[in-house]
């Protein structure tokens, strides 16, 4: 299983903090994104934000990242600070 986490405003928008996805449903981060928006069409508005950051095992990665069982994937909006 792949553990999927949603942070900050995204968690509130999706009304979901985390879920699990079988690795057979998503072999890459792009496929996971497609799977999530397919399973939850209302989420597409928020997950299709081009500024959305994605991390696998706490490292920011590209959508081509290959996923494996046990991975932790995090989706979060861009962080700003001062």
N, C-alpha and C positions, 0 to 999 in steps of 0.2 A: 504494500500500500504506500501511497504518496500522501503525506500530510500537507494540506494546503491551509495557509494562514492569511487572514486579511487584517490590515492595520489601519489605524487612525480613521479619517473620514470615510474611507472605503468600507471599513467594517460596518459603520453606521448606515451607509447607503445600501449595502447588500443585506443588512440585518443578519450577518453571519460572521462569526469570528474564526471558525475553522471547520474543515471537513476533510474526509479521506477519499481518495480516488484510486482505483485499481490501476497498477502500472500498465495493464493491457489496454486501458482506455486513453493513455497519454504517454507516448514514448519520448516526446520532446516537449519543451515548454510551450511551443506554438500549438501543439496538439492538445495540451492541457487547457490552454486558453480557449481553443475552439470547443473542446468538450464542455467546459464550464458555461460558455455562452449558449451552447446547444441545449444543455440541461436546464438552464435558467435564463431564458430569453430576455427577461427584464434586466438582467445583470449586464447585458451587452453595452448599454449606455455608459456604464461606469468602467467596465473592463476594457473598452475600446479607446480609452484615453491614451493618446500617444506619449504623454508624459508619465504614464504609470511606470513605476519601478518594479522589477521582479528579481528575486534572489533565490538561489538554490543553496541550501545548507549555509546560509548567512553570507553568501557572496553574490554580488550583483552580476547577472549573466545576460546573454543575448537569448532571443527566443529560439534559437537553434540548439540550445543546450539539451543534451540527452538526459533523460530522467531514469532513475533506477528505484527499485523498491527500497523504502526506508528514507528516501529523500524528503526534505522539508522545503516546501516552496512557499515563499512569502510574496504577496502583492501589497504594494503600498504607494500612496501618492508621493510626489516629489517633496523633499524636506527642504524647508527654508529656515534660515536662522540669521542671527545678527550679533 
